[in-house]
Amino acid sequence: MKALHRIVEGRKCGFTLVEILIVVTLTVLISLFAMPNVIARLPIYRLDSAVERINTQLHVARLEAMAEGQYMGVRFLGSTKAYDIWPTPQKNGAVSESVERFNLSDLKGVSFQAYPSEGHFGPSGSFTAAESWGNTLWIWVYSDSTHEQRSIVVWPSGQVCIYKYNGGYGA
């Protein structure tokens, strides 16, 4: 209590209870106005988080393929919100025992679809799709509660790009 009330030139300095209550009240009111905006953006934050997770793992798989001189298989399992990445010594190699599964089920309200659902990065860093669709992998990640969507495209060169769509499905 003495810390709040110092004596300076014969006068007491500090804050009164009324002043403290006014500041607390204003802080609460400002927070109440800001909360709906934060809550409304949660689905978009989850969507962006899912896209960054997938993007990062695809980049890591490509770099591992180049560094190790082997193929890295990639398979998307949309219905389970999971995807697998595994090393394989040959093109279109079978899923190995050292498959690494990544799961997005902790991000509520986010789903994805991939076409084709499987492919691999080669030792040169290039990408080949299991089903020929221009050897390009398209992954659509979308929010179940908004019309926001992101597309992750893995080009035949191995380059991974993210495209953002707002307010509807389309460019």
LOMIBA-620342 format. One record per residue: residue number from 1; residue in three letters; x, y, z of N, C-alpha, C, O in turn. Coordinates in nm, 3 decimals. Atoms other than C-alpha are relative to their C-alpha. Layout:
N
{rec NUM 'ALA' {X Y Z} {X Y Z} {X Y Z} {X Y Z}}
...
//
This chain:
171
{rec 1 'MET' {0.083 -0.118 0.000} {0.000 0.000 0.000} {0.087 0.125 0.000} {0.050 0.226 -0.059}}
{rec 2 'LYS' {-0.087 -0.116 -0.005} {0.289 0.234 0.070} {0.056 0.033 -0.138} {0.091 0.148 -0.165}}
{rec 3 'ALA' {-0.055 -0.023 0.133} {0.409 0.187 -0.290} {-0.094 0.090 -0.082} {-0.048 0.169 -0.164}}
{rec 4 'LEU' {0.094 -0.085 0.074} {0.091 0.350 -0.422} {-0.008 0.141 0.056} {-0.044 0.234 -0.017}}
{rec 5 'HIS' {0.013 -0.131 -0.065} {0.102 0.639 -0.177} {0.135 0.048 0.049} {0.176 0.021 0.162}}
{rec 6 'ARG' {-0.127 -0.060 -0.041} {0.433 0.818 -0.175} {-0.026 0.145 0.037} {-0.120 0.208 -0.011}}
{rec 7 'ILE' {0.013 -0.140 -0.038} {0.476 1.154 -0.017} {0.103 0.080 -0.080} {0.224 0.057 -0.069}}
{rec 8 'VAL' {-0.086 -0.085 0.080} {0.614 1.413 -0.259} {-0.033 0.144 0.035} {-0.147 0.188 0.016}}
{rec 9 'GLU' {0.014 -0.139 -0.042} {0.662 1.767 -0.132} {-0.123 0.019 0.088} {-0.199 0.114 0.070}}
{rec 10 'GLY' {0.107 -0.013 -0.097} {0.414 1.711 0.143} {-0.136 -0.047 -0.049} {-0.234 -0.035 0.025}}
{rec 11 'ARG' {0.128 0.046 0.053} {0.140 1.566 -0.080} {0.006 -0.150 -0.023} {0.112 -0.204 -0.053}}
{rec 12 'LYS' {0.007 0.142 0.030} {0.028 1.208 -0.121} {-0.026 -0.016 -0.150} {-0.109 0.055 -0.208}}
{rec 13 'CYS' {0.018 0.030 0.142} {0.058 1.067 -0.477} {-0.050 -0.143 -0.013} {-0.020 -0.227 0.072}}
{rec 14 'GLY' {0.048 0.136 0.024} {-0.115 0.762 -0.619} {-0.133 0.004 -0.072} {-0.178 0.109 -0.117}}
{rec 15 'PHE' {0.128 0.012 0.070} {-0.439 0.637 -0.772} {-0.109 -0.029 0.100} {-0.090 -0.105 0.196}}
{rec 16 'THR' {0.113 0.027 -0.087} {-0.775 0.643 -0.608} {-0.072 -0.125 -0.052} {-0.050 -0.168 -0.165}}
{rec 17 'LEU' {0.075 0.119 0.037} {-1.005 0.343 -0.616} {-0.090 0.030 -0.120} {-0.105 -0.055 -0.208}}
{rec 18 'VAL' {0.088 -0.039 0.111} {-1.241 0.529 -0.852} {0.079 0.004 -0.131} {0.030 -0.044 -0.233}}
{rec 19 'GLU' {-0.083 -0.006 0.121} {-0.959 0.594 -1.103} {0.036 -0.141 -0.049} {0.030 -0.169 -0.169}}
{rec 20 'ILE' {-0.034 0.137 0.037} {-0.853 0.229 -1.099} {-0.122 -0.071 -0.058} {-0.108 -0.143 -0.158}}
{rec 21 'LEU' {0.121 0.062 0.052} {-1.216 0.114 -1.149} {-0.035 0.051 -0.140} {-0.081 -0.026 -0.224}}
{rec 22 'ILE' {0.028 -0.056 0.133} {-1.258 0.348 -1.447} {0.092 -0.063 -0.104} {0.046 -0.100 -0.213}}
{rec 23 'VAL' {-0.095 0.060 0.094} {-0.943 0.212 -1.614} {-0.035 -0.147 -0.026} {-0.033 -0.191 -0.141}}
{rec 24 'VAL' {0.037 0.141 0.016} {-1.048 -0.150 -1.554} {-0.128 -0.012 -0.084} {-0.136 -0.098 -0.171}}
{rec 25 'THR' {0.126 0.002 0.074} {-1.399 -0.080 -1.687} {0.024 0.029 -0.149} {-0.031 -0.040 -0.235}}
{rec 26 'LEU' {-0.030 -0.032 0.140} {-1.264 0.082 -2.005} {0.074 -0.115 -0.068} {0.048 -0.144 -0.185}}
{rec 27 'THR' {-0.074 0.113 0.057} {-1.024 -0.210 -2.060} {-0.095 -0.115 -0.033} {-0.082 -0.177 -0.138}}
{rec 28 'VAL' {0.097 0.107 0.023} {-1.310 -0.461 -2.027} {-0.089 0.034 -0.119} {-0.116 -0.053 -0.202}}
{rec 29 'LEU' {0.087 -0.040 0.112} {-1.532 -0.263 -2.268} {0.073 -0.011 -0.134} {0.016 -0.058 -0.231}}
{rec 30 'ILE' {-0.078 0.010 0.124} {-1.258 -0.241 -2.532} {0.021 -0.147 -0.036} {0.011 -0.183 -0.154}}
{rec 31 'SER' {-0.018 0.143 0.026} {-1.192 -0.615 -2.495} {-0.128 -0.064 -0.053} {-0.123 -0.150 -0.140}}
{rec 32 'LEU' {0.128 0.056 0.045} {-1.562 -0.694 -2.541} {-0.027 0.034 -0.146} {-0.085 -0.048 -0.218}}
{rec 33 'PHE' {0.019 -0.036 0.139} {-1.567 -0.507 -2.871} {0.098 -0.073 -0.092} {0.066 -0.097 -0.208}}
{rec 34 'ALA' {-0.101 0.066 0.082} {-1.251 -0.680 -2.996} {-0.022 -0.151 -0.010} {0.017 -0.211 -0.110}}
{rec 35 'MET' {0.016 0.145 -0.003} {-1.348 -1.039 -2.904} {-0.076 -0.058 -0.119} {-0.032 -0.160 -0.174}}
{rec 36 'PRO' {0.070 0.059 0.115} {-1.606 -1.098 -3.181} {0.088 -0.007 -0.125} {0.079 -0.103 -0.201}}
{rec 37 'ASN' {-0.089 0.003 0.116} {-1.344 -1.009 -3.444} {0.100 -0.113 0.010} {0.128 -0.180 -0.089}}
{rec 38 'VAL' {-0.097 0.108 -0.020} {-1.093 -1.253 -3.296} {-0.068 -0.135 -0.019} {-0.013 -0.224 -0.085}}
{rec 39 'ILE' {0.074 0.126 0.011} {-1.352 -1.531 -3.270} {-0.040 -0.026 -0.145} {-0.036 -0.140 -0.190}}
{rec 40 'ALA' {0.040 0.017 0.139} {-1.472 -1.470 -3.626} {0.117 -0.042 -0.089} {0.096 -0.107 -0.191}}
{rec 41 'ARG' {-0.118 0.033 0.081} {-1.116 -1.509 -3.759} {0.059 -0.137 0.033} {0.149 -0.182 -0.038}}
{rec 42 'LEU' {-0.055 0.131 -0.038} {-1.049 -1.844 -3.585} {-0.002 -0.102 -0.114} {0.099 -0.170 -0.134}}
{rec 43 'PRO' {-0.003 0.098 0.110} {-1.158 -2.059 -3.885} {0.108 0.031 -0.103} {0.168 -0.060 -0.160}}
{rec 44 'ILE' {-0.102 -0.039 0.099} {-0.924 -1.862 -4.112} {0.139 -0.028 0.055} {0.228 -0.070 -0.019}}
{rec 45 'TYR' {-0.130 0.033 -0.061} {-0.635 -1.900 -3.866} {0.026 -0.151 -0.009} {0.138 -0.193 -0.037}}
{rec 46 'ARG' {-0.015 0.146 0.010} {-0.697 -2.278 -3.861} {0.031 -0.041 -0.143} {0.116 -0.127 -0.167}}
{rec 47 'LEU' {-0.023 0.030 0.141} {-0.711 -2.287 -4.240} {0.145 0.032 -0.039} {0.213 -0.049 -0.102}}
{rec 48 'ASP' {-0.138 -0.039 0.031} {-0.383 -2.098 -4.272} {0.102 -0.091 0.068} {0.207 -0.121 0.012}}
{rec 49 'SER' {-0.089 0.091 -0.072} {-0.224 -2.324 -4.012} {0.010 -0.134 -0.072} {0.119 -0.189 -0.086}}
{rec 50 'ALA' {-0.001 0.127 0.074} {-0.326 -2.637 -4.205} {0.081 0.013 -0.128} {0.160 -0.076 -0.161}}
{rec 51 'VAL' {-0.074 -0.022 0.125} {-0.188 -2.493 -4.530} {0.149 0.007 0.028} {0.229 -0.051 -0.046}}
{rec 52 'GLU' {-0.142 -0.011 -0.033} {0.142 -2.405 -4.365} {0.060 -0.134 0.040} {0.175 -0.163 0.007}}
{rec 53 'ARG' {-0.050 0.133 -0.037} {0.175 -2.753 -4.215} {0.027 -0.085 -0.124} {0.134 -0.145 -0.138}}
{rec 54 'ILE' {-0.016 0.080 0.122} {0.120 -2.923 -4.551} {0.114 0.054 -0.084} {0.198 -0.022 -0.132}}
{rec 55 'ASN' {-0.105 -0.064 0.080} {0.342 -2.675 -4.733} {0.139 -0.032 0.056} {0.230 -0.066 -0.020}}
{rec 56 'THR' {-0.130 0.027 -0.064} {0.626 -2.723 -4.484} {0.041 -0.145 -0.023} {0.156 -0.171 -0.059}}
{rec 57 'GLN' {-0.035 0.140 0.015} {0.610 -3.102 -4.501} {0.033 -0.036 -0.145} {0.119 -0.120 -0.170}}
{rec 58 'LEU' {-0.032 0.024 0.140} {0.607 -3.099 -4.882} {0.140 0.052 -0.034} {0.215 -0.013 -0.107}}
{rec 59 'HIS' {-0.135 -0.053 0.021} {0.916 -2.877 -4.884} {0.106 -0.091 0.063} {0.210 -0.117 0.003}}
{rec 60 'VAL' {-0.094 0.091 -0.067} {1.089 -3.106 -4.634} {0.017 -0.129 -0.081} {0.129 -0.178 -0.096}}
{rec 61 'ALA' {-0.008 0.123 0.080} {1.004 -3.413 -4.845} {0.084 0.022 -0.125} {0.166 -0.062 -0.162}}
{rec 62 'ARG' {-0.079 -0.030 0.121} {1.147 -3.248 -5.156} {0.148 0.013 0.034} {0.234 -0.041 -0.036}}
{rec 63 'LEU' {-0.140 -0.019 -0.040} {1.465 -3.144 -4.976} {0.064 -0.133 0.040} {0.181 -0.157 0.009}}
{rec 64 'GLU' {-0.054 0.131 -0.037} {1.509 -3.493 -4.829} {0.028 -0.086 -0.123} {0.129 -0.155 -0.128}}
{rec 65 'ALA' {-0.023 0.077 0.123} {1.470 -3.650 -5.173} {0.128 0.046 -0.068} {0.207 -0.036 -0.115}}
{rec 66 'MET' {-0.120 -0.054 0.064} {1.739 -3.421 -5.311} {0.125 -0.031 0.081} {0.229 -0.067 0.025}}
{rec 67 'ALA' {-0.118 0.022 -0.085} {1.973 -3.460 -5.013} {0.041 -0.146 0.006} {0.160 -0.178 0.008}}
{rec 68 'GLU' {-0.028 0.142 -0.014} {1.943 -3.838 -4.988} {0.014 -0.073 -0.135} {0.054 -0.189 -0.140}}
{rec 69 'GLY' {-0.008 0.064 0.131} {1.930 -3.905 -5.362} {-0.099 -0.113 -0.017} {-0.070 -0.212 -0.085}}
{rec 70 'GLN' {0.102 0.103 0.010} {1.612 -4.108 -5.329} {-0.135 0.065 -0.028} {-0.147 0.187 -0.032}}
{rec 71 'TYR' {0.135 -0.049 0.023} {1.242 -4.076 -5.399} {-0.072 0.013 0.133} {-0.050 -0.065 0.225}}
{rec 72 'MET' {0.083 -0.018 -0.118} {0.999 -3.944 -5.139} {-0.145 -0.005 -0.045} {-0.192 0.083 -0.118}}
{rec 73 'GLY' {0.140 0.015 0.036} {0.643 -4.068 -5.177} {-0.089 0.089 0.085} {-0.059 0.115 0.201}}
{rec 74 'VAL' {0.098 -0.086 -0.067} {0.348 -3.846 -5.085} {-0.138 -0.055 -0.033} {-0.170 -0.080 -0.149}}
{rec 75 'ARG' {0.136 0.051 0.022} {-0.008 -3.970 -5.037} {-0.095 0.075 0.093} {-0.067 0.090 0.212}}
{rec 76 'PHE' {0.099 -0.075 -0.077} {-0.314 -3.773 -4.922} {-0.123 -0.086 0.021} {-0.177 -0.145 -0.073}}
{rec 77 'LEU' {0.116 0.079 -0.040} {-0.598 -3.943 -4.736} {-0.106 0.098 0.050} {-0.122 0.114 0.171}}
{rec 78 'GLY' {0.092 -0.109 -0.035} {-0.867 -3.672 -4.741} {-0.105 -0.035 0.102} {-0.137 0.048 0.187}}
{rec 79 'SER' {0.109 0.036 -0.090} {-1.137 -3.863 -4.556} {0.046 -0.009 0.145} {-0.035 0.006 0.237}}
{rec 80 'THR' {-0.050 0.011 -0.137} {-0.912 -3.908 -4.253} {0.077 0.124 0.045} {0.131 0.127 0.155}}
{rec 81 'LYS' {-0.075 -0.123 -0.027} {-0.756 -3.559 -4.267} {0.147 -0.032 0.029} {0.208 0.029 0.117}}
{rec 82 'ALA' {-0.138 0.041 -0.022} {-0.416 -3.726 -4.289} {0.072 -0.009 -0.134} {0.010 -0.020 -0.239}}
{rec 83 'TYR' {-0.082 0.023 0.118} {-0.130 -3.755 -4.535} {0.129 -0.067 0.043} {0.177 -0.047 0.155}}
{rec 84 'ASP' {-0.120 0.079 -0.028} {0.174 -3.982 -4.555} {0.115 0.048 -0.087} {0.096 0.089 -0.201}}
{rec 85 'ILE' {-0.123 -0.026 0.075} {0.532 -3.915 -4.661} {0.097 -0.110 0.038} {0.116 -0.140 0.156}}
{rec 86 'TRP' {-0.091 0.111 -0.028} {0.783 -4.198 -4.697} {0.113 -0.003 -0.102} {0.096 0.038 -0.216}}
{rec 87 'PRO' {-0.111 0.018 0.095} {1.124 -4.268 -4.852} {-0.018 -0.129 -0.078} {-0.064 -0.230 -0.024}}
{rec 88 'THR' {0.006 0.120 0.083} {1.137 -4.514 -5.138} {0.118 0.001 -0.097} {0.150 0.107 -0.151}}
{rec 89 'PRO' {-0.119 0.002 0.083} {1.438 -4.627 -5.340} {-0.028 0.011 -0.150} {0.065 0.029 -0.229}}
{rec 90 'GLN' {0.029 -0.001 0.142} {1.253 -4.625 -5.673} {-0.126 0.079 -0.029} {-0.204 0.109 0.061}}
{rec 91 'LYS' {0.122 -0.069 0.043} {0.986 -4.443 -5.872} {-0.121 -0.085 0.032} {-0.118 -0.207 0.018}}
{rec 92 'ASN' {0.127 0.068 -0.031} {0.634 -4.531 -5.766} {0.020 -0.120 0.091} {-0.049 -0.221 0.080}}
{rec 93 'GLY' {-0.027 0.108 -0.094} {0.777 -4.746 -5.489} {-0.112 -0.018 0.099} {-0.187 0.075 0.128}}
{rec 94 'ALA' {0.105 0.031 -0.098} {0.550 -4.913 -5.242} {0.025 0.078 0.128} {0.135 0.124 0.156}}
{rec 95 'VAL' {-0.011 -0.068 -0.129} {0.479 -4.755 -4.908} {0.094 -0.081 0.088} {0.075 -0.201 0.108}}
{rec 96 'SER' {-0.098 0.071 -0.081} {0.772 -4.840 -4.686} {-0.045 -0.005 0.145} {-0.144 0.057 0.184}}
{rec 97 'GLU' {0.032 0.012 -0.142} {0.769 -4.931 -4.321} {0.028 0.130 0.075} {-0.025 0.152 0.184}}
{rec 98 'SER' {-0.035 -0.125 -0.069} {0.915 -4.591 -4.236} {-0.090 0.115 -0.045} {-0.046 0.230 -0.055}}
{rec 99 'VAL' {0.094 -0.103 0.040} {0.604 -4.406 -4.347} {-0.025 0.094 0.118} {-0.036 0.052 0.233}}
{rec 100 'GLU' {0.028 -0.099 -0.104} {0.544 -4.085 -4.156} {-0.137 0.059 -0.029} {-0.160 0.115 -0.136}}
{rec 101 'ARG' {0.136 -0.049 0.019} {0.180 -3.989 -4.109} {-0.016 0.134 0.072} {0.023 0.151 0.187}}
{rec 102 'PHE' {0.030 -0.131 -0.054} {0.075 -3.631 -4.056} {-0.151 0.014 0.004} {-0.220 -0.024 -0.090}}
{rec 103 'ASN' {0.143 -0.005 -0.021} {-0.270 -3.556 -3.922} {-0.045 0.143 0.026} {0.020 0.216 0.101}}
{rec 104 'LEU' {0.056 -0.134 -0.021} {-0.480 -3.239 -3.937} {-0.129 -0.002 0.080} {-0.202 0.097 0.084}}
{rec 105 'SER' {0.128 0.012 -0.071} {-0.767 -3.366 -3.722} {-0.009 0.094 0.121} {-0.119 0.120 0.169}}
{rec 106 'ASP' {0.006 -0.094 -0.112} {-0.669 -3.127 -3.440} {-0.050 0.138 -0.044} {-0.086 0.220 0.040}}
{rec 107 'LEU' {0.049 -0.127 0.052} {-0.770 -2.836 -3.666} {-0.146 -0.016 -0.039} {-0.178 -0.054 -0.151}}
{rec 108 'LYS' {0.144 0.019 0.022} {-1.148 -2.841 -3.632} {-0.049 0.093 -0.110} {-0.010 0.210 -0.117}}
{rec 109 'GLY' {0.061 -0.081 0.103} {-1.343 -2.720 -3.931} {0.085 0.019 -0.125} {0.053 0.104 -0.208}}
{rec 110 'VAL' {-0.086 -0.009 0.118} {-1.065 -2.771 -4.189} {0.002 -0.135 -0.069} {0.021 -0.238 -0.005}}
{rec 111 'SER' {-0.004 0.123 0.079} {-1.079 -3.029 -4.468} {0.088 0.022 -0.122} {0.120 0.135 -0.157}}
{rec 112 'PHE' {-0.075 -0.014 0.124} {-0.877 -3.102 -4.778} {-0.032 -0.113 -0.095} {-0.076 -0.221 -0.056}}
{rec 113 'GLN' {0.011 0.099 0.106} {-0.895 -3.286 -5.106} {0.124 0.014 -0.086} {0.175 0.125 -0.104}}
{rec 114 'ALA' {-0.118 -0.004 0.086} {-0.604 -3.377 -5.329} {-0.028 -0.080 -0.126} {-0.092 -0.185 -0.123}}
{rec 115 'TYR' {0.009 0.075 0.123} {-0.591 -3.479 -5.691} {0.127 0.022 -0.080} {0.166 0.137 -0.102}}
{rec 116 'PRO' {0.020 0.138 -0.042} {-0.419 -3.698 -5.771} {0.039 -0.014 0.147} {0.103 0.076 0.202}}
{rec 117 'SER' {-0.025 0.014 -0.144} {-0.391 -3.833 -5.420} {0.141 -0.048 0.033} {0.179 -0.054 0.150}}
{rec 118 'GLU' {-0.131 0.057 -0.028} {-0.041 -3.973 -5.462} {0.101 0.041 -0.108} {0.065 0.064 -0.223}}
{rec 119 'GLY' {-0.110 -0.030 0.092} {0.295 -3.893 -5.620} {0.132 -0.010 0.074} {0.138 -0.060 0.186}}
{rec 120 'HIS' {-0.129 0.006 -0.068} {0.664 -3.861 -5.542} {0.095 0.109 -0.051} {0.088 0.153 -0.166}}
{rec 121 'PHE' {-0.110 -0.090 0.035} {0.956 -3.620 -5.539} {0.118 -0.088 -0.037} {0.145 -0.187 0.030}}
{rec 122 'GLY' {-0.117 0.076 0.043} {1.260 -3.748 -5.725} {0.129 0.060 0.053} {0.127 0.167 0.113}}
{rec 123 'PRO' {-0.130 -0.048 -0.047} {1.631 -3.707 -5.646} {0.038 0.138 -0.056} {0.117 0.209 0.005}}
{rec 124 'SER' {-0.029 -0.131 0.058} {1.642 -3.402 -5.876} {-0.089 0.109 0.058} {-0.070 0.227 0.028}}
{rec 125 'GLY' {0.093 -0.097 -0.058} {1.363 -3.234 -5.676} {-0.128 0.014 -0.079} {-0.220 0.084 -0.036}}
{rec 126 'SER' {0.120 -0.009 0.081} {1.106 -3.278 -5.952} {-0.111 -0.086 0.060} {-0.086 -0.174 0.143}}
{rec 127 'PHE' {0.115 0.073 -0.053} {0.757 -3.411 -5.881} {-0.069 -0.076 -0.113} {-0.084 -0.025 -0.224}}
{rec 128 'THR' {0.075 0.081 0.095} {0.572 -3.691 -6.060} {-0.125 -0.052 0.071} {-0.117 -0.113 0.178}}
{rec 129 'ALA' {0.125 0.047 -0.057} {0.207 -3.764 -5.994} {-0.022 -0.147 -0.036} {0.021 -0.192 -0.142}}
{rec 130 'ALA' {0.026 0.142 0.025} {0.093 -4.126 -5.965} {-0.097 -0.017 -0.115} {-0.083 -0.110 -0.195}}
{rec 131 'GLU' {0.093 0.000 0.112} {-0.194 -4.055 -6.203} {0.034 0.122 -0.085} {0.054 0.231 -0.031}}
{rec 132 'SER' {-0.042 -0.109 0.085} {-0.111 -3.841 -6.500} {-0.108 0.106 -0.009} {-0.214 0.084 -0.069}}
{rec 133 'TRP' {0.087 -0.117 0.010} {-0.282 -3.507 -6.460} {0.093 0.119 -0.019} {0.088 0.217 0.055}}
{rec 134 'GLY' {-0.101 -0.102 0.022} {-0.004 -3.298 -6.603} {0.113 -0.009 0.100} {0.191 0.086 0.115}}
{rec 135 'ASN' {-0.101 0.019 -0.105} {0.221 -3.440 -6.328} {-0.004 0.110 0.104} {0.098 0.143 0.165}}
{rec 136 'THR' {0.018 -0.107 -0.097} {0.083 -3.168 -6.106} {-0.091 -0.050 0.111} {-0.195 -0.111 0.084}}
{rec 137 'LEU' {0.082 0.037 -0.115} {-0.053 -3.229 -5.756} {-0.075 0.124 0.048} {-0.014 0.228 0.075}}
{rec 138 'TRP' {0.085 -0.110 -0.049} {-0.342 -3.005 -5.650} {-0.059 -0.042 0.134} {-0.118 -0.150 0.146}}
{rec 139 'ILE' {0.057 0.025 -0.133} {-0.444 -2.987 -5.284} {-0.088 0.119 0.034} {-0.039 0.232 0.044}}
{rec 140 'TRP' {0.093 -0.106 -0.038} {-0.753 -2.786 -5.194} {-0.027 -0.013 0.150} {-0.076 -0.115 0.196}}
{rec 141 'VAL' {0.023 -0.004 -0.145} {-0.770 -2.692 -4.827} {-0.107 0.106 0.023} {-0.094 0.219 -0.022}}
{rec 142 'TYR' {0.109 -0.095 -0.017} {-1.092 -2.529 -4.717} {-0.056 -0.004 0.142} {-0.045 -0.103 0.214}}
{rec 143 'SER' {0.065 -0.012 -0.129} {-1.274 -2.409 -4.412} {-0.143 -0.049 -0.014} {-0.213 -0.012 -0.108}}
{rec 144 'ASP' {0.135 0.054 0.004} {-1.594 -2.597 -4.338} {-0.107 0.104 0.034} {-0.224 0.086 0.000}}
{rec 145 'SER' {0.099 -0.098 -0.046} {-1.761 -2.287 -4.189} {0.002 0.131 -0.078} {-0.090 0.211 -0.063}}
{rec 146 'THR' {-0.005 -0.122 0.081} {-1.653 -2.011 -4.431} {0.020 -0.041 -0.145} {0.036 -0.159 -0.175}}
{rec 147 'HIS' {-0.026 0.029 0.141} {-1.607 -1.986 -4.805} {0.146 0.028 -0.035} {0.177 0.055 -0.151}}
{rec 148 'GLU' {-0.143 -0.020 0.024} {-1.231 -1.945 -4.766} {0.062 -0.132 -0.043} {0.025 -0.238 0.006}}
{rec 149 'GLN' {-0.069 0.120 0.045} {-1.007 -2.187 -4.947} {0.141 0.039 -0.042} {0.166 0.152 -0.084}}
{rec 150 'ARG' {-0.138 -0.016 0.047} {-0.638 -2.227 -5.023} {0.031 -0.120 -0.088} {-0.016 -0.231 -0.063}}
{rec 151 'SER' {-0.046 0.108 0.086} {-0.483 -2.431 -5.298} {0.151 -0.010 0.010} {0.221 0.090 0.004}}
{rec 152 'ILE' {-0.143 0.025 0.001} {-0.141 -2.587 -5.273} {0.025 -0.079 -0.129} {-0.038 -0.183 -0.152}}
{rec 153 'VAL' {-0.029 0.065 0.128} {0.002 -2.682 -5.611} {0.146 -0.040 0.000} {0.235 0.042 0.027}}
{rec 154 'VAL' {-0.136 0.049 0.018} {0.310 -2.899 -5.659} {0.018 -0.020 -0.150} {-0.043 -0.109 -0.209}}
{rec 155 'TRP' {-0.024 0.003 0.144} {0.436 -2.839 -6.012} {0.100 -0.110 -0.034} {0.172 -0.156 0.055}}
{rec 156 'PRO' {-0.095 0.105 0.039} {0.637 -3.097 -6.211} {0.145 0.035 0.034} {0.227 -0.054 0.056}}
{rec 157 'SER' {-0.136 -0.041 -0.036} {0.950 -2.892 -6.136} {0.029 -0.027 0.147} {0.145 -0.023 0.190}}
{rec 158 'GLY' {-0.015 0.020 -0.143} {0.890 -2.965 -5.767} {-0.033 0.125 0.080} {-0.038 0.120 0.203}}
{rec 159 'GLN' {0.034 -0.124 -0.069} {0.802 -2.605 -5.687} {-0.137 -0.014 0.066} {-0.231 -0.065 0.005}}
{rec 160 'VAL' {0.125 0.005 -0.075} {0.530 -2.578 -5.422} {-0.051 0.142 0.015} {0.019 0.229 0.068}}
{rec 161 'CYS' {0.059 -0.134 -0.005} {0.297 -2.277 -5.448} {-0.132 -0.005 0.076} {-0.203 -0.105 0.075}}
{rec 162 'ILE' {0.126 -0.014 -0.071} {0.007 -2.157 -5.234} {-0.081 0.109 -0.068} {-0.030 0.218 -0.096}}
{rec 163 'TYR' {0.091 -0.097 0.058} {-0.292 -1.980 -5.387} {-0.116 0.020 0.096} {-0.167 -0.075 0.154}}
{rec 164 'LYS' {0.102 -0.036 -0.099} {-0.551 -1.799 -5.177} {-0.128 0.044 -0.072} {-0.123 0.124 -0.166}}
{rec 165 'TYR' {0.130 -0.039 0.052} {-0.922 -1.767 -5.255} {-0.083 0.053 0.115} {-0.088 -0.008 0.222}}
{rec 166 'ASN' {0.082 -0.060 -0.105} {-1.152 -1.539 -5.055} {-0.145 0.010 -0.047} {-0.172 0.045 -0.162}}
{rec 167 'GLY' {0.141 -0.027 0.023} {-1.527 -1.533 -5.036} {-0.068 -0.086 -0.105} {-0.181 -0.056 -0.143}}
{rec 168 'GLY' {0.064 0.087 0.097} {-1.596 -1.809 -5.284} {0.099 -0.097 -0.058} {0.220 -0.086 -0.038}}
{rec 169 'TYR' {-0.085 0.100 0.061} {-1.464 -2.101 -5.475} {0.029 0.044 -0.143} {-0.061 0.048 -0.226}}
{rec 170 'GLY' {-0.043 -0.046 0.131} {-1.272 -1.981 -5.775} {0.108 0.105 0.017} {0.140 0.144 0.129}}
{rec 171 'ALA' {-0.112 -0.095 -0.004} {-0.998 -1.737 -5.864} {-0.047 0.139 0.038} {0.034 0.231 0.045}}
//
